[in-house]
């Protein structure tokens, strides 16, 4: 049992070391990423075995792996080592907070707070989408890959993140996932042709995702109203407009 208690901190430390190794040994990227993802899956699986059986354990294992994979691919676009160190350290702290809350979820319900885990899923999914979208736009900038091909990758990543963005035991309706995914892809396709930095493009699409996923959650919960729609739309589109307005265009 003591071994299980150490996993929330041991796994993030291991992942931090593996990510740092990529800076000095770029060829170790795939090895480090695979071992890191497997260690996250292993930790959550161990919590589940020692605790109670959740209805959707795969979603709980999928979330940190998607977050880490998106961050690792995004890191390939960055050449500034101090920024990479900060990024990898922040990632390890985030994963520690996640694993600690998952540990409480399975093994110590007295300390578990659903609101904290929901917020981790909410903001973690936003960051996952930003990392994934920015990486895909970066591939188009650096490698000049075909846009239709990249759009398919973006669609697959979007559907995956949308699915795992709702943390509880309920499965999000398939129709909702498909509709949100298609709407995001339409916006994402258009952003490919804007002469902006890949970070700006990824952030704009991530904010668009954030609007849609929150409105969807409100609708699923039966709390959607015109007031919430106006608030999210005004906030989201004003923020996107401000980002594009202040961005350096190529």
Helices and strands as residue ranges (DSSP letters): H 2-24, G 26-28, H 29-50, H 57-75, H 81-107, H 114-143, H 147-163, H 174-191, H 198-220, H 226-246
